[in-house]
Amino acid sequence: MLVSASSDKTVKLWDLRNVSKAITSFKVENPVEDFCLFEDRIVVAQGNTLTLAKINDISIRRMNDFYPF
């Protein structure tokens, strides 16, 4: 499995045995600037927002967005 995040505002989960299309994906509101993986979680930095998602073998589930105060 491979996770990608890009300036086209998408986070995608790929199965490297079949790269013709992503297994699943979700959109964020701004172009992705960076992301960090920790165990089964991904934190995506986009604009002034951090988005937390949970990853398993077949999906990425967006959990929460965190905004600066």
N, C-alpha and C positions, 0 to 999 in steps of 0.2 A: 504494500500500500504506500501511497505517496499523497501528501497534502500540499496543495499550492494555493497561493493567494496573490492577487495581482491588482494592478492599477485599473483594470476593467471592472472593479468593485465586486469580484467574485472570490469565494473560497471554495475549493473543489477537493474531492477525495477521488483518487485514481487507483485502479487495480493495474499494476504494471504488466500483467499478463495480457491485458487488452486495453491499449491506450487510444482506441478510436474515439471513445467518449468517457467523460468522468462518470463514476458510479453515482455520485450525488453532489450537489452544490447548494450554496445559498448566497444571496446578494447582501452587501452592506451599503450604507448610504454614501460613502466617500471612497476614493481610491485607496487601496490598502498600501500603507507605508511600511509595515513590518508585521511579523507574527512570530509567536513563540509556542512551541509544543512542550507540554509537561504531562507525561504518562498518557491518559486518555482525554486530555483537554487541550484546546488551542485558544490563545489570546491573540486577537487581531487588532492592531492599531490602525485606525482609519480616521483621518481628520482629527477632531478633538474627542473622539470616542474610542473606548476599548470594548470589544465584543468578545464574550466568552462563549465557547461552544464545546460540546462533548462529542468525541469521535468513537465509533465502533467499526467493525469490519464492513458494514454496509451503509453507514449513514453518518452525517454530521448534523447534530441537533443544536441549533442556536439556543443558548440559555438566557443570557442577560447582556444588556448594554450598560456601560458605566460612563458617566459624563463628568467633566470637571465641575467643581463648584465655585 
